[in-house]
């Protein structure tokens, strides 16, 4: 839950969206002791659940209200 919440909080503060690498840096995903690919998988789950969206440029955003 910690990482999911961090992603949502960061995206809420960046309405223009962020690239995946920018988002990973903003939540300090590199500090997690997790296997490679975990952050991309987390973002995919959040997208599948409708909690985030990608625009045509691949930037991540909160979905429109």
N, CA, C, O and CB atoms as a CASP TS submission, in Angstrom:
PFRMAT TS
TARGET T0000
AUTHOR 0000-0000-0000
METHOD Language model
MODEL 1
PARENT N/A
ATOM      1  N   UNK     1       0.812  -1.207   0.000  1.00  0.00           N
ATOM      2  CA  UNK     1       0.000   0.000   0.000  1.00  0.00           C
ATOM      3  C   UNK     1       0.849   1.262   0.000  1.00  0.00           C
ATOM      4  O   UNK     1       0.470   2.287  -0.567  1.00  0.00           O
ATOM      5  CB  UNK     1      -0.921   0.003   1.194  1.00  0.00           C
ATOM      6  N   UNK     2       1.988   1.168   0.638  1.00  0.00           N
ATOM      7  CA  UNK     2       2.855   2.355   0.718  1.00  0.00           C
ATOM      8  C   UNK     2       3.181   2.899  -0.662  1.00  0.00           C
ATOM      9  O   UNK     2       3.067   4.101  -0.900  1.00  0.00           O
ATOM     10  CB  UNK     2       4.150   2.023   1.460  1.00  0.00           C
ATOM     11  N   UNK     3       3.581   2.034  -1.558  1.00  0.00           N
ATOM     12  CA  UNK     3       4.000   2.467  -2.885  1.00  0.00           C
ATOM     13  C   UNK     3       2.819   2.915  -3.719  1.00  0.00           C
ATOM     14  O   UNK     3       2.932   3.878  -4.477  1.00  0.00           O
ATOM     15  CB  UNK     3       4.740   1.354  -3.594  1.00  0.00           C
ATOM     16  N   UNK     4       1.694   2.242  -3.596  1.00  0.00           N
ATOM     17  CA  UNK     4       0.493   2.655  -4.322  1.00  0.00           C
ATOM     18  C   UNK     4       0.100   4.068  -3.900  1.00  0.00           C
ATOM     19  O   UNK     4      -0.184   4.922  -4.741  1.00  0.00           O
ATOM     20  CB  UNK     4      -0.676   1.665  -4.067  1.00  0.00           C
ATOM     21  N   UNK     5       0.087   4.303  -2.597  1.00  0.00           N
ATOM     22  CA  UNK     5      -0.259   5.626  -2.081  1.00  0.00           C
ATOM     23  C   UNK     5       0.718   6.689  -2.535  1.00  0.00           C
ATOM     24  O   UNK     5       0.323   7.804  -2.875  1.00  0.00           O
ATOM     25  CB  UNK     5      -0.315   5.601  -0.575  1.00  0.00           C
ATOM     26  N   UNK     6       1.995   6.343  -2.540  1.00  0.00           N
ATOM     27  CA  UNK     6       3.016   7.297  -2.976  1.00  0.00           C
ATOM     28  C   UNK     6       2.807   7.679  -4.442  1.00  0.00           C
ATOM     29  O   UNK     6       2.922   8.851  -4.799  1.00  0.00           O
ATOM     30  CB  UNK     6       4.428   6.708  -2.774  1.00  0.00           C
ATOM     31  N   UNK     7       2.507   6.720  -5.271  1.00  0.00           N
ATOM     32  CA  UNK     7       2.265   6.989  -6.692  1.00  0.00           C
ATOM     33  C   UNK     7       1.079   7.936  -6.852  1.00  0.00           C
ATOM     34  O   UNK     7       1.158   8.914  -7.595  1.00  0.00           O
ATOM     35  CB  UNK     7       2.009   5.670  -7.464  1.00  0.00           C
ATOM     36  N   UNK     8      -0.007   7.648  -6.163  1.00  0.00           N
ATOM     37  CA  UNK     8      -1.203   8.490  -6.279  1.00  0.00           C
ATOM     38  C   UNK     8      -0.924   9.904  -5.774  1.00  0.00           C
ATOM     39  O   UNK     8      -1.341  10.877  -6.403  1.00  0.00           O
ATOM     40  CB  UNK     8      -2.377   7.870  -5.496  1.00  0.00           C
ATOM     41  N   UNK     9      -0.228  10.028  -4.653  1.00  0.00           N
ATOM     42  CA  UNK     9       0.087  11.357  -4.109  1.00  0.00           C
ATOM     43  C   UNK     9       0.945  12.168  -5.078  1.00  0.00           C
ATOM     44  O   UNK     9       0.684  13.350  -5.303  1.00  0.00           O
ATOM     45  CB  UNK     9       0.810  11.223  -2.761  1.00  0.00           C
ATOM     46  N   UNK    10       1.960  11.535  -5.645  1.00  0.00           N
ATOM     47  CA  UNK    10       2.842  12.252  -6.582  1.00  0.00           C
ATOM     48  C   UNK    10       2.060  12.659  -7.829  1.00  0.00           C
ATOM     49  O   UNK    10       2.198  13.790  -8.297  1.00  0.00           O
ATOM     50  CB  UNK    10       4.063  11.371  -6.976  1.00  0.00           C
ATOM     51  N   UNK    11       1.252  11.770  -8.367  1.00  0.00           N
ATOM     52  CA  UNK    11       0.495  12.116  -9.569  1.00  0.00           C
ATOM     53  C   UNK    11      -0.541  13.208  -9.283  1.00  0.00           C
ATOM     54  O   UNK    11      -0.829  14.030 -10.153  1.00  0.00           O
ATOM     55  CB  UNK    11      -0.198  10.870 -10.134  1.00  0.00           C
ATOM     56  N   UNK    12      -1.092  13.222  -8.090  1.00  0.00           N
ATOM     57  CA  UNK    12      -2.047  14.275  -7.726  1.00  0.00           C
ATOM     58  C   UNK    12      -1.365  15.646  -7.732  1.00  0.00           C
ATOM     59  O   UNK    12      -1.998  16.661  -8.022  1.00  0.00           O
ATOM     60  CB  UNK    12      -2.665  13.991  -6.335  1.00  0.00           C
ATOM     61  N   UNK    13      -0.091  15.665  -7.415  1.00  0.00           N
ATOM     62  CA  UNK    13       0.666  16.918  -7.381  1.00  0.00           C
ATOM     63  C   UNK    13       1.201  17.314  -8.759  1.00  0.00           C
ATOM     64  O   UNK    13       1.739  18.410  -8.917  1.00  0.00           O
ATOM     65  CB  UNK    13       1.820  16.797  -6.401  1.00  0.00           C
ATOM     66  N   UNK    14       1.061  16.441  -9.750  1.00  0.00           N
ATOM     67  CA  UNK    14       1.563  16.701 -11.112  1.00  0.00           C
ATOM     68  C   UNK    14       0.448  16.467 -12.123  1.00  0.00           C
ATOM     69  O   UNK    14       0.456  15.449 -12.817  1.00  0.00           O
ATOM     70  CB  UNK    14       2.790  15.797 -11.438  1.00  0.00           C
ATOM     71  N   UNK    15      -0.506  17.383 -12.222  1.00  0.00           N
ATOM     72  CA  UNK    15      -1.644  17.172 -13.116  1.00  0.00           C
ATOM     73  C   UNK    15      -1.272  17.024 -14.593  1.00  0.00           C
ATOM     74  O   UNK    15      -2.056  16.480 -15.370  1.00  0.00           O
ATOM     75  CB  UNK    15      -2.596  18.305 -12.970  1.00  0.00           C
ATOM     76  N   UNK    16      -0.098  17.495 -14.988  1.00  0.00           N
ATOM     77  CA  UNK    16       0.338  17.328 -16.375  1.00  0.00           C
ATOM     78  C   UNK    16       0.939  15.946 -16.619  1.00  0.00           C
ATOM     79  O   UNK    16       1.281  15.606 -17.751  1.00  0.00           O
ATOM     80  CB  UNK    16       1.354  18.403 -16.737  1.00  0.00           C
ATOM     81  N   UNK    17       1.066  15.150 -15.556  1.00  0.00           N
ATOM     82  CA  UNK    17       1.574  13.792 -15.668  1.00  0.00           C
ATOM     83  C   UNK    17       3.089  13.725 -15.614  1.00  0.00           C
ATOM     84  O   UNK    17       3.785  14.738 -15.676  1.00  0.00           O
ATOM     85  CB  UNK    17       1.091  13.172 -16.941  1.00  0.00           C
ATOM     86  N   UNK    18       3.571  12.513 -15.499  1.00  0.00           N
ATOM     87  CA  UNK    18       5.006  12.248 -15.432  1.00  0.00           C
ATOM     88  C   UNK    18       5.336  11.023 -16.276  1.00  0.00           C
ATOM     89  O   UNK    18       4.512  10.122 -16.432  1.00  0.00           O
ATOM     90  CB  UNK    18       5.464  12.042 -13.965  1.00  0.00           C
ATOM     91  N   UNK    19       6.526  11.002 -16.806  1.00  0.00           N
ATOM     92  CA  UNK    19       7.031   9.796 -17.456  1.00  0.00           C
ATOM     93  C   UNK    19       7.301   8.765 -16.364  1.00  0.00           C
ATOM     94  O   UNK    19       7.486   9.126 -15.202  1.00  0.00           O
ATOM     95  CB  UNK    19       8.332  10.091 -18.303  1.00  0.00           C
ATOM     96  N   UNK    20       7.324   7.498 -16.727  1.00  0.00           N
ATOM     97  CA  UNK    20       7.522   6.435 -15.733  1.00  0.00           C
ATOM     98  C   UNK    20       8.814   6.637 -14.942  1.00  0.00           C
ATOM     99  O   UNK    20       8.826   6.452 -13.725  1.00  0.00           O
ATOM    100  CB  UNK    20       7.542   5.065 -16.419  1.00  0.00           C
ATOM    101  N   UNK    21       9.891   7.011 -15.612  1.00  0.00           N
ATOM    102  CA  UNK    21      11.170   7.212 -14.916  1.00  0.00           C
ATOM    103  C   UNK    21      11.085   8.388 -13.941  1.00  0.00           C
ATOM    104  O   UNK    21      11.638   8.331 -12.842  1.00  0.00           O
ATOM    105  CB  UNK    21      12.305   7.452 -15.934  1.00  0.00           C
ATOM    106  N   UNK    22      10.393   9.446 -14.346  1.00  0.00           N
ATOM    107  CA  UNK    22      10.218  10.600 -13.453  1.00  0.00           C
ATOM    108  C   UNK    22       9.397  10.212 -12.225  1.00  0.00           C
ATOM    109  O   UNK    22       9.706  10.624 -11.107  1.00  0.00           O
ATOM    110  CB  UNK    22       9.536  11.766 -14.201  1.00  0.00           C
ATOM    111  N   UNK    23       8.363   9.428 -12.441  1.00  0.00           N
ATOM    112  CA  UNK    23       7.523   8.976 -11.333  1.00  0.00           C
ATOM    113  C   UNK    23       8.314   8.073 -10.398  1.00  0.00           C
ATOM    114  O   UNK    23       8.211   8.202  -9.178  1.00  0.00           O
ATOM    115  CB  UNK    23       6.281   8.239 -11.860  1.00  0.00           C
ATOM    116  N   UNK    24       9.099   7.164 -10.954  1.00  0.00           N
ATOM    117  CA  UNK    24       9.927   6.278 -10.134  1.00  0.00           C
ATOM    118  C   UNK    24      10.892   7.084  -9.273  1.00  0.00           C
ATOM    119  O   UNK    24      11.092   6.767  -8.101  1.00  0.00           O
ATOM    120  CB  UNK    24      10.706   5.294 -11.022  1.00  0.00           C
ATOM    121  N   UNK    25      11.484   8.116  -9.845  1.00  0.00           N
ATOM    122  CA  UNK    25      12.402   8.963  -9.082  1.00  0.00           C
ATOM    123  C   UNK    25      11.658   9.740  -7.999  1.00  0.00           C
ATOM    124  O   UNK    25      12.159   9.889  -6.885  1.00  0.00           O
ATOM    125  CB  UNK    25      13.138   9.934 -10.017  1.00  0.00           C
ATOM    126  N   UNK    26      10.469  10.232  -8.323  1.00  0.00           N
ATOM    127  CA  UNK    26       9.697  11.034  -7.373  1.00  0.00           C
ATOM    128  C   UNK    26       9.269  10.230  -6.147  1.00  0.00           C
ATOM    129  O   UNK    26       9.190  10.776  -5.047  1.00  0.00           O
ATOM    130  CB  UNK    26       8.471  11.610  -8.058  1.00  0.00           C
ATOM    131  N   UNK    27       8.995   8.944  -6.326  1.00  0.00           N
ATOM    132  CA  UNK    27       8.596   8.107  -5.181  1.00  0.00           C
ATOM    133  C   UNK    27       9.782   7.350  -4.598  1.00  0.00           C
ATOM    134  O   UNK    27       9.626   6.588  -3.644  1.00  0.00           O
ATOM    135  CB  UNK    27       7.508   7.114  -5.601  1.00  0.00           C
ATOM    136  N   UNK    28      10.966   7.559  -5.168  1.00  0.00           N
ATOM    137  CA  UNK    28      12.195   6.891  -4.729  1.00  0.00           C
ATOM    138  C   UNK    28      12.064   5.370  -4.803  1.00  0.00           C
ATOM    139  O   UNK    28      12.427   4.655  -3.870  1.00  0.00           O
ATOM    140  CB  UNK    28      12.547   7.314  -3.299  1.00  0.00           C
ATOM    141  N   UNK    29      11.540   4.895  -5.924  1.00  0.00           N
ATOM    142  CA  UNK    29      11.331   3.465  -6.120  1.00  0.00           C
ATOM    143  C   UNK    29      12.632   2.672  -6.039  1.00  0.00           C
ATOM    144  O   UNK    29      12.617   1.495  -5.680  1.00  0.00           O
ATOM    145  CB  UNK    29      10.668   3.220  -7.456  1.00  0.00           C
ATOM    146  N   UNK    30      13.751   3.302  -6.368  1.00  0.00           N
ATOM    147  CA  UNK    30      15.036   2.608  -6.321  1.00  0.00           C
ATOM    148  C   UNK    30      15.416   2.222  -4.898  1.00  0.00           C
ATOM    149  O   UNK    30      16.236   1.326  -4.696  1.00  0.00           O
ATOM    150  CB  UNK    30      16.126   3.478  -6.927  1.00  0.00           C
ATOM    151  N   UNK    31      14.827   2.889  -3.913  1.00  0.00           N
ATOM    152  CA  UNK    31      15.143   2.585  -2.517  1.00  0.00           C
ATOM    153  C   UNK    31      14.470   1.300  -2.036  1.00  0.00           C
ATOM    154  O   UNK    31      14.836   0.752  -0.996  1.00  0.00           O
ATOM    155  CB  UNK    31      14.727   3.742  -1.629  1.00  0.00           C
ATOM    156  N   UNK    32      13.494   0.828  -2.791  1.00  0.00           N
ATOM    157  CA  UNK    32      12.779  -0.391  -2.395  1.00  0.00           C
ATOM    158  C   UNK    32      13.666  -1.607  -2.611  1.00  0.00           C
ATOM    159  O   UNK    32      14.377  -1.697  -3.612  1.00  0.00           O
ATOM    160  CB  UNK    32      11.461  -0.542  -3.190  1.00  0.00           C
ATOM    161  N   UNK    33      13.623  -2.513  -1.696  1.00  0.00           N
ATOM    162  CA  UNK    33      14.369  -3.763  -1.832  1.00  0.00           C
ATOM    163  C   UNK    33      13.464  -4.770  -2.533  1.00  0.00           C
ATOM    164  O   UNK    33      12.942  -5.701  -1.920  1.00  0.00           O
ATOM    165  CB  UNK    33      14.853  -4.305  -0.433  1.00  0.00           C
ATOM    166  N   UNK    34      13.294  -4.555  -3.836  1.00  0.00           N
ATOM    167  CA  UNK    34      12.374  -5.368  -4.627  1.00  0.00           C
ATOM    168  C   UNK    34      13.073  -5.844  -5.891  1.00  0.00           C
ATOM    169  O   UNK    34      14.072  -5.259  -6.307  1.00  0.00           O
ATOM    170  CB  UNK    34      11.095  -4.573  -4.979  1.00  0.00           C
ATOM    171  N   UNK    35      12.550  -6.908  -6.505  1.00  0.00           N
ATOM    172  CA  UNK    35      13.160  -7.404  -7.746  1.00  0.00           C
ATOM    173  C   UNK    35      12.949  -6.432  -8.905  1.00  0.00           C
ATOM    174  O   UNK    35      12.025  -5.619  -8.895  1.00  0.00           O
ATOM    175  CB  UNK    35      12.583  -8.776  -8.109  1.00  0.00           C
ATOM    176  N   UNK    36      13.821  -6.535  -9.896  1.00  0.00           N
ATOM    177  CA  UNK    36      13.693  -5.700 -11.094  1.00  0.00           C
ATOM    178  C   UNK    36      12.290  -5.837 -11.672  1.00  0.00           C
ATOM    179  O   UNK    36      11.710  -6.923 -11.677  1.00  0.00           O
ATOM    180  CB  UNK    36      14.756  -6.089 -12.155  1.00  0.00           C
ATOM    181  N   UNK    37      11.760  -4.737 -12.153  1.00  0.00           N
ATOM    182  CA  UNK    37      10.461  -4.751 -12.808  1.00  0.00           C
ATOM    183  C   UNK    37       9.276  -4.571 -11.879  1.00  0.00           C
ATOM    184  O   UNK    37       8.138  -4.472 -12.337  1.00  0.00           O
ATOM    185  CB  UNK    37      10.303  -6.013 -13.536  1.00  0.00           C
ATOM    186  N   UNK    38       9.528  -4.527 -10.581  1.00  0.00           N
ATOM    187  CA  UNK    38       8.394  -4.443  -9.647  1.00  0.00           C
ATOM    188  C   UNK    38       7.610  -3.155  -9.819  1.00  0.00           C
ATOM    189  O   UNK    38       6.383  -3.167  -9.715  1.00  0.00           O
ATOM    190  CB  UNK    38       8.885  -4.551  -8.211  1.00  0.00           C
ATOM    191  N   UNK    39       8.296  -2.028 -10.083  1.00  0.00           N
ATOM    192  CA  UNK    39       7.599  -0.753 -10.175  1.00  0.00           C
ATOM    193  C   UNK    39       6.737  -0.699 -11.433  1.00  0.00           C
ATOM    194  O   UNK    39       5.606  -0.213 -11.388  1.00  0.00           O
ATOM    195  CB  UNK    39       8.601   0.407 -10.167  1.00  0.00           C
ATOM    196  N   UNK    40       7.253  -1.186 -12.538  1.00  0.00           N
ATOM    197  CA  UNK    40       6.468  -1.250 -13.772  1.00  0.00           C
ATOM    198  C   UNK    40       5.243  -2.133 -13.569  1.00  0.00           C
ATOM    199  O   UNK    40       4.157  -1.802 -14.045  1.00  0.00           O
ATOM    200  CB  UNK    40       7.326  -1.782 -14.941  1.00  0.00           C
ATOM    201  N   UNK    41       5.404  -3.245 -12.872  1.00  0.00           N
ATOM    202  CA  UNK    41       4.278  -4.132 -12.594  1.00  0.00           C
ATOM    203  C   UNK    41       3.247  -3.438 -11.701  1.00  0.00           C
ATOM    204  O   UNK    41       2.043  -3.592 -11.906  1.00  0.00           O
ATOM    205  CB  UNK    41       4.769  -5.430 -11.932  1.00  0.00           C
ATOM    206  N   UNK    42       3.715  -2.681 -10.719  1.00  0.00           N
ATOM    207  CA  UNK    42       2.808  -1.933  -9.853  1.00  0.00           C
ATOM    208  C   UNK    42       1.998  -0.936 -10.678  1.00  0.00           C
ATOM    209  O   UNK    42       0.781  -0.839 -10.520  1.00  0.00           O
ATOM    210  CB  UNK    42       3.593  -1.202  -8.741  1.00  0.00           C
ATOM    211  N   UNK    43       2.673  -0.195 -11.560  1.00  0.00           N
ATOM    212  CA  UNK    43       1.973   0.773 -12.391  1.00  0.00           C
ATOM    213  C   UNK    43       0.957   0.093 -13.299  1.00  0.00           C
ATOM    214  O   UNK    43      -0.140   0.613 -13.505  1.00  0.00           O
ATOM    215  CB  UNK    43       2.967   1.567 -13.222  1.00  0.00           C
ATOM    216  N   UNK    44       1.312  -1.052 -13.834  1.00  0.00           N
ATOM    217  CA  UNK    44       0.385  -1.800 -14.684  1.00  0.00           C
ATOM    218  C   UNK    44      -0.859  -2.198 -13.887  1.00  0.00           C
ATOM    219  O   UNK    44      -1.976  -2.070 -14.388  1.00  0.00           O
ATOM    220  CB  UNK    44       1.075  -3.057 -15.271  1.00  0.00           C
ATOM    221  N   UNK    45      -0.681  -2.675 -12.660  1.00  0.00           N
ATOM    222  CA  UNK    45      -1.831  -3.040 -11.822  1.00  0.00           C
ATOM    223  C   UNK    45      -2.709  -1.826 -11.548  1.00  0.00           C
ATOM    224  O   UNK    45      -3.933  -1.910 -11.637  1.00  0.00           O
ATOM    225  CB  UNK    45      -1.358  -3.661 -10.494  1.00  0.00           C
ATOM    226  N   UNK    46      -2.089  -0.701 -11.214  1.00  0.00           N
ATOM    227  CA  UNK    46      -2.859   0.513 -10.947  1.00  0.00           C
ATOM    228  C   UNK    46      -3.628   0.957 -12.192  1.00  0.00           C
ATOM    229  O   UNK    46      -4.767   1.415 -12.099  1.00  0.00           O
ATOM    230  CB  UNK    46      -1.931   1.642 -10.466  1.00  0.00           C
ATOM    231  N   UNK    47      -2.998   0.817 -13.347  1.00  0.00           N
ATOM    232  CA  UNK    47      -3.668   1.182 -14.596  1.00  0.00           C
ATOM    233  C   UNK    47      -4.840   0.234 -14.865  1.00  0.00           C
ATOM    234  O   UNK    47      -5.921   0.679 -15.251  1.00  0.00           O
ATOM    235  CB  UNK    47      -2.669   1.154 -15.779  1.00  0.00           C
ATOM    236  N   UNK    48      -4.632  -1.049 -14.665  1.00  0.00           N
ATOM    237  CA  UNK    48      -5.692  -2.035 -14.865  1.00  0.00           C
ATOM    238  C   UNK    48      -6.869  -1.781 -13.920  1.00  0.00           C
ATOM    239  O   UNK    48      -8.026  -1.982 -14.291  1.00  0.00           O
ATOM    240  CB  UNK    48      -5.143  -3.453 -14.655  1.00  0.00           C
ATOM    241  N   UNK    49      -6.567  -1.339 -12.704  1.00  0.00           N
ATOM    242  CA  UNK    49      -7.608  -1.058 -11.722  1.00  0.00           C
ATOM    243  C   UNK    49      -8.280   0.297 -11.942  1.00  0.00           C
ATOM    244  O   UNK    49      -9.224   0.644 -11.233  1.00  0.00           O
ATOM    245  CB  UNK    49      -7.025  -1.112 -10.333  1.00  0.00           C
ATOM    246  N   UNK    50      -7.796   1.061 -12.921  1.00  0.00           N
ATOM    247  CA  UNK    50      -8.386   2.355 -13.228  1.00  0.00           C
ATOM    248  C   UNK    50      -7.930   3.481 -12.319  1.00  0.00           C
ATOM    249  O   UNK    50      -8.565   4.535 -12.280  1.00  0.00           O
ATOM    250  CB  UNK    50      -9.856   2.251 -13.163  1.00  0.00           C
ATOM    251  N   UNK    51      -6.828   3.277 -11.578  1.00  0.00           N
ATOM    252  CA  UNK    51      -6.342   4.289 -10.653  1.00  0.00           C
ATOM    253  C   UNK    51      -5.321   5.227 -11.278  1.00  0.00           C
ATOM    254  O   UNK    51      -4.982   6.254 -10.691  1.00  0.00           O
ATOM    255  CB  UNK    51      -5.744   3.630  -9.454  1.00  0.00           C
ATOM    256  N   UNK    52      -4.828   4.883 -12.461  1.00  0.00           N
ATOM    257  CA  UNK    52      -3.975   5.788 -13.215  1.00  0.00           C
ATOM    258  C   UNK    52      -4.182   5.529 -14.688  1.00  0.00           C
ATOM    259  O   UNK    52      -4.693   4.484 -15.091  1.00  0.00           O
ATOM    260  CB  UNK    52      -2.487   5.620 -12.827  1.00  0.00           C
ATOM    261  N   UNK    53      -3.776   6.500 -15.483  1.00  0.00           N
ATOM    262  CA  UNK    53      -3.954   6.406 -16.932  1.00  0.00           C
ATOM    263  C   UNK    53      -2.696   6.915 -17.624  1.00  0.00           C
ATOM    264  O   UNK    53      -1.946   7.719 -17.070  1.00  0.00           O
ATOM    265  CB  UNK    53      -5.203   7.212 -17.398  1.00  0.00           C
ATOM    266  N   UNK    54      -2.482   6.438 -18.830  1.00  0.00           N
ATOM    267  CA  UNK    54      -1.372   6.926 -19.669  1.00  0.00           C
ATOM    268  C   UNK    54      -1.962   7.741 -20.815  1.00  0.00           C
ATOM    269  O   UNK    54      -2.976   7.372 -21.407  1.00  0.00           O
ATOM    270  CB  UNK    54      -0.496   5.733 -20.221  1.00  0.00           C
ATOM    271  N   UNK    55      -1.307   8.846 -21.107  1.00  0.00           N
ATOM    272  CA  UNK    55      -1.770   9.642 -22.241  1.00  0.00           C
ATOM    273  C   UNK    55      -1.072   9.151 -23.509  1.00  0.00           C
ATOM    274  O   UNK    55      -0.312   8.184 -23.472  1.00  0.00           O
ATOM    275  CB  UNK    55      -1.497  11.161 -22.008  1.00  0.00           C
ATOM    276  N   UNK    56      -1.335   9.823 -24.629  1.00  0.00           N
ATOM    277  CA  UNK    56      -0.758   9.423 -25.910  1.00  0.00           C
ATOM    278  C   UNK    56       0.744   9.494 -25.955  1.00  0.00           C
ATOM    279  O   UNK    56       1.371   8.857 -26.800  1.00  0.00           O
ATOM    280  CB  UNK    56      -1.306  10.263 -26.988  1.00  0.00           C
ATOM    281  N   UNK    57       1.341  10.268 -25.049  1.00  0.00           N
ATOM    282  CA  UNK    57       2.798  10.373 -24.986  1.00  0.00           C
ATOM    283  C   UNK    57       3.395   9.392 -23.978  1.00  0.00           C
ATOM    284  O   UNK    57       4.610   9.370 -23.780  1.00  0.00           O
ATOM    285  CB  UNK    57       3.205  11.796 -24.625  1.00  0.00           C
ATOM    286  N   UNK    58       2.553   8.585 -23.343  1.00  0.00           N
ATOM    287  CA  UNK    58       3.030   7.614 -22.367  1.00  0.00           C
ATOM    288  C   UNK    58       3.200   8.165 -20.964  1.00  0.00           C
ATOM    289  O   UNK    58       3.660   7.459 -20.066  1.00  0.00           O
ATOM    290  CB  UNK    58       4.316   7.058 -22.820  1.00  0.00           C
ATOM    291  N   UNK    59       2.824   9.450 -20.768  1.00  0.00           N
ATOM    292  CA  UNK    59       2.920  10.045 -19.433  1.00  0.00           C
ATOM    293  C   UNK    59       1.796   9.508 -18.567  1.00  0.00           C
ATOM    294  O   UNK    59       0.687   9.262 -19.042  1.00  0.00           O
ATOM    295  CB  UNK    59       2.865  11.597 -19.502  1.00  0.00           C
ATOM    296  N   UNK    60       2.099   9.329 -17.285  1.00  0.00           N
ATOM    297  CA  UNK    60       1.137   8.796 -16.334  1.00  0.00           C
ATOM    298  C   UNK    60       0.404   9.926 -15.630  1.00  0.00           C
ATOM    299  O   UNK    60       0.998  10.937 -15.254  1.00  0.00           O
ATOM    300  CB  UNK    60       1.831   7.894 -15.314  1.00  0.00           C
ATOM    301  N   UNK    61      -0.895   9.735 -15.461  1.00  0.00           N
ATOM    302  CA  UNK    61      -1.770  10.721 -14.834  1.00  0.00           C
ATOM    303  C   UNK    61      -2.773   9.996 -13.945  1.00  0.00           C
ATOM    304  O   UNK    61      -2.969   8.788 -14.076  1.00  0.00           O
ATOM    305  CB  UNK    61      -2.502  11.587 -15.906  1.00  0.00           C
ATOM    306  N   UNK    62      -3.400  10.733 -13.047  1.00  0.00           N
ATOM    307  CA  UNK    62      -4.593  10.219 -12.405  1.00  0.00           C
ATOM    308  C   UNK    62      -5.695  10.265 -13.456  1.00  0.00           C
ATOM    309  O   UNK    62      -5.702  11.168 -14.294  1.00  0.00           O
ATOM    310  CB  UNK    62      -4.973  11.045 -11.110  1.00  0.00           C
ATOM    311  N   UNK    63      -6.622   9.318 -13.431  1.00  0.00           N
ATOM    312  CA  UNK    63      -7.693   9.348 -14.444  1.00  0.00           C
ATOM    313  C   UNK    63      -8.596  10.550 -14.212  1.00  0.00           C
ATOM    314  O   UNK    63      -8.686  11.055 -13.093  1.00  0.00           O
ATOM    315  CB  UNK    63      -8.526   8.036 -14.411  1.00  0.00           C
ATOM    316  N   UNK    64      -9.266  11.009 -15.268  1.00  0.00           N
ATOM    317  CA  UNK    64     -10.180  12.141 -15.094  1.00  0.00           C
ATOM    318  C   UNK    64     -11.296  11.773 -14.119  1.00  0.00           C
ATOM    319  O   UNK    64     -11.759  10.634 -14.073  1.00  0.00           O
ATOM    320  CB  UNK    64     -10.776  12.576 -16.455  1.00  0.00           C
ATOM    321  N   UNK    65     -11.707  12.760 -13.352  1.00  0.00           N
ATOM    322  CA  UNK    65     -12.771  12.521 -12.356  1.00  0.00           C
ATOM    323  C   UNK    65     -14.124  12.409 -13.010  1.00  0.00           C
ATOM    324  O   UNK    65     -15.126  12.209 -12.324  1.00  0.00           O
ATOM    325  CB  UNK    65     -12.800  13.638 -11.317  1.00  0.00           C
TER
END
